Amino acid sequence: MRILFAGTPEFAAAHLQALLDCDSHELVAVYTQPDRRAGRGKRMSISPVKALAQSAGLIVEQPLSLKDSAAQQQLASYQADILVVAAYGLLLPPAILSAPPLGCINVHASLLPSWRGAAPVERAIQAGDDVTGVTIMQMDEGLDTGDMLLKSRCVITEDETGDSLRQKLTDLGRPALISTLEKMACGKVDATVQNDAHASYAKKLDKSEARINWQASAALIDRTIRAFTSAMPCYAILEEQRIKIIGAHINTPIDALNNDTDNDTLQAGRILDVQSSAIVVQCGRGIIAITQVQLAGTKPMSIAALLNGRPTFFKPGQCFAD
């Protein structure tokens, strides 16, 4: 088949590589979002998909939108049999969805109809799900509402991070995509309609969510820290200093604090204990041990490393701002 590909981040680039590694089909062009300024220096940055496509000698298209007729005519001119989408980030209007004879298929990082939307990886971890996976779906005009062509599952472990889960889903998605394309080429693919009654929505991450809400439970705070990792690291404010919280766990026993007070009645955000490798903080329900942080202008470091150089940086009784 003649294939167009549309995607932007590393997750998408991995699936583009799977198509490049497969000699059964022809990649005719790649669509990705326009170059953007990023980082402290606000230098112009290209997407991982563009970098890979250029290295492979593929044509790269970067329209601001696919809603105008010129962009639609350009896409149709490639005469592709199918458009493969993976984390593209632009809306596909009806004219695009119907342009290829086999339509458009999407590699979605959840087991649909669960976690339709922009941030399925983070929302699955944050919600405490035990299982997730990848769904190859036929795209329609709805938000991840199209028929399901193939599903592949994986377990979410207790220490899962956004990065580790995204890698698992990438490893599942690559063969799932190739298998689906082979079935479609032979006309042997089976489509399953989604049950909208079981749908949930993975809304886009908002910067305000990165600030830790100490009134929440230790379990939810732990899951949020792990889920956001590289996408949008969580942070807290201590004595007007912003501190990114990179690593934490909720396994610190309350007995180890040698404190007879009912900890759940203490102020949320209060540092209960400063240990050699963690600081123990009261949450709205339960306590959490912070093991890795990042201060402004520094790289991520363990609590042990921080205290080795600055032993009084954290003190019992201090309280993170609410």
Order of alpha helices (4+ residues) and beta strands (2+ residues): beta-alpha-beta-beta-beta-alpha-beta-alpha-beta-alpha-beta-beta-alpha-beta-beta-alpha-beta-alpha-beta-beta-beta-beta-beta-beta-alpha
